[in-house]
Structure formats: C-alpha cells, structure tokens
C-alpha cells in the first residue's frame, strides 16, 4: 500500500510541475502553439528515458523498485504520460519489434485524436441540451 502512496505523491509533484512549467512557457512564448505541452512531453520523455537507463540493471546508479516507481510512474506520469508512451515505444524498437512500435505510434496518435474529438462532440452536445 505504501507504494501507492509514494506513486501518488510523485504524481502530485509531477502534475504541479507541469502546471507551473506550462504557465511559464505560455507566458514567455504565447499560447498560439502549445509550446508548453511540447516541451513538457519532450523533457518528460528525456527524463524517463534517462532515469530508466541510469537506474536499470546495467545502469551506474542503484535505485530501488520503489524509487523507480516514484520517479517514472509518479513524477514522470504526472508530468506527462507521453514519457511512458515514448519509453514503451523505445523498448519495442530495442526489442526488435518495429511493427509493434509503429503500431503503438500510429494507434496512439489516431485513437487519442479521435477520442479528443468524440469527447469534444459529446460535451458540445450536452452543452447545447443544457441551454434548451
């Protein structure tokens, strides 16, 4: 049960960092293009890849399973779920599963875009029902 607590704390820290960083970037670069989200996804992917490798079985830094979960699932997951997607796709490529990696990329992008559109359409429809 304590692992869930630590992952939750890491998630809260990652989420707070995402909120702060996206605001900072939006104030600096504007909000026309989602630079904050892009930089968060790229930096989160870097962090999870770096931490996974440096603390992995062949890594130079020892980290307990709990510490890895705190950082990779908690902090990186709260900061950006894109980091998990990126690491999983990299692992598929490294394992020689190029077709699965490409499927993961294609399906993730397409299905998430479809889901955001369906959610938008559903909410728009519900909003119109409230007004009548």
C-alpha positions in Angstrom: 0.0 0.0 0.0 2.9 2.4 0.7 4.0 2.1 -3.0 0.6 3.6 -4.0 1.2 6.5 -1.6 4.6 7.2 -3.0 3.5 7.0 -6.6 0.6 9.3 -5.7 2.9 11.8 -4.1 5.2 11.6 -7.2 2.2 12.1 -9.4 1.1 15.2 -7.5 4.6 16.6 -7.8 4.7 15.9 -11.5 1.3 17.5 -12.0 2.3 20.6 -10.1 5.5 20.9 -12.1 3.5 20.5 -15.3 1.1 23.3 -14.3 3.9 25.6 -13.3 6.1 24.9 -16.4 3.3 25.1 -19.0 2.3 28.5 -17.5 5.9 29.7 -17.6 6.3 28.7 -21.2 2.9 30.2 -22.2 3.8 33.5 -20.6 7.2 33.5 -22.4 6.2 32.2 -25.8 2.5 32.8 -26.0 -0.3 30.3 -26.4 -0.9 30.1 -30.2 1.1 26.9 -30.5 1.3 24.5 -27.5 5.0 25.0 -26.8 4.5 24.2 -23.1 2.9 20.9 -23.9 5.5 20.1 -26.5 8.4 21.0 -24.2 6.8 19.1 -21.3 6.4 16.0 -23.4 9.9 16.1 -24.8 11.5 16.8 -21.5 9.4 14.2 -19.7 10.4 11.7 -22.3 14.0 12.6 -21.8 13.8 12.3 -18.0 12.1 8.9 -18.1 14.5 7.5 -20.7 17.5 8.9 -18.8 16.3 7.6 -15.4 15.3 4.2 -16.8 18.7 3.7 -18.3 20.8 5.1 -15.5 18.9 3.1 -12.8 18.3 -0.1 -14.9 20.1 -3.4 -14.4 23.1 -2.2 -16.4 22.9 1.4 -15.1 25.5 3.1 -13.0 23.1 4.3 -10.3 21.2 1.9 -8.0 17.6 2.8 -7.3 15.1 0.6 -5.5 12.0 -0.6 -7.3 10.1 1.9 -5.1 12.3 4.8 -6.2 12.0 3.9 -9.8 8.2 3.7 -9.5 8.1 7.1 -7.6 10.1 8.8 -10.4 9.0 7.0 -13.5 5.3 6.3 -12.8 4.7 9.1 -10.3 6.7 12.1 -11.2 7.0 11.5 -15.0 3.5 10.1 -15.2 2.1 13.2 -13.5 4.3 15.5 -15.6 3.5 13.8 -18.8 2.1 10.4 -19.8 3.9 10.9 -23.1 7.1 10.0 -21.4 5.7 6.5 -20.7 4.5 6.1 -24.3 7.9 7.2 -25.5 9.8 4.7 -23.3 7.5 1.9 -24.2 7.9 2.6 -27.9 11.7 2.8 -27.5 11.6 -0.6 -25.7 9.7 -2.1 -28.6 12.2 -0.8 -31.1 15.1 -2.0 -28.9 13.5 -5.4 -28.7 13.3 -5.6 -32.5 9.5 -5.2 -32.5 9.5 -2.4 -35.1 6.0 -3.2 -36.4 4.6 -3.0 -32.8 6.4 0.2 -32.2 5.0 1.8 -35.4 1.5 0.4 -34.4 1.9 2.0 -31.0 2.8 5.3 -32.5 0.1 5.3 -35.1 -2.7 3.9 -32.9 -1.8 6.3 -30.0 -1.9 9.4 -32.2 -5.0 8.4 -34.2 -7.0 7.0 -31.3 -6.2 9.9 -29.0 -7.1 12.4 -31.7 -10.4 10.5 -32.3 -11.1 10.3 -28.5 -10.5 14.0 -28.0 -12.8 14.8 -30.9 -15.5 12.4 -29.7 -15.2 13.9 -26.2 -15.5 17.4 -27.6 -18.5 16.5 -29.7 -20.2 14.8 -26.7 -19.6 17.8 -24.4 -20.7 20.2 -27.1 -23.9 18.2 -27.5 -24.5 18.2 -23.7 -23.8 21.9 -23.5 -26.5 22.5 -26.2 -29.0 20.4 -24.2 -28.5 22.4 -21.1 -29.3 25.6 -23.0 -32.7 24.5 -24.2 
